[in-house]
Amino acid sequence: MLRKTAPKQGTGTIRRKRGTIGRKRRKSGEITKLKKKLWQLCRDIQIQKYGRTCFTCGRHDLHGGNCQLGHFITSSTCSTEVRFDLKNLRPQCYHCNINLSGNWIAYECALLLEGIDIAELKTRNAETKGKVYGVPWFEEKITQYTLLATQQTKPNVNGDKV
């Protein structure tokens, strides 16, 4: 004989008419939407600039889930400002970004060859860590990066991309 049990309390489900159960959904806030938009702009800019080649191992033709945007200073330890800084972001394959935790030794060597001041990046991260950024900061960054993205795709006099 089957026994009916009551739904568990606090599971985030609500009972509707006719016995159907649905999940409560939280609406994403304005800052969350701005973060997603800013991240997509960062991806677009860096992939336009560096192509679909892994920055650390040189693997070519990255597409889909294999085309990641990796952080030199990891996103779990960096401030919001550095997380979206183009100096800290480069295209990476899934293997380097996830399995090798960013392949940071090769990443650091490649950044140094590009002339990126890693000490300045780390100092700025330490200074801005814990700072709270509001909607105006994200909107300003989005405007700045949108302008940068359109400048990168605009052809010059010879018809080449800038």
Disulfide bonds with the S-S distance in Angstrom:
none
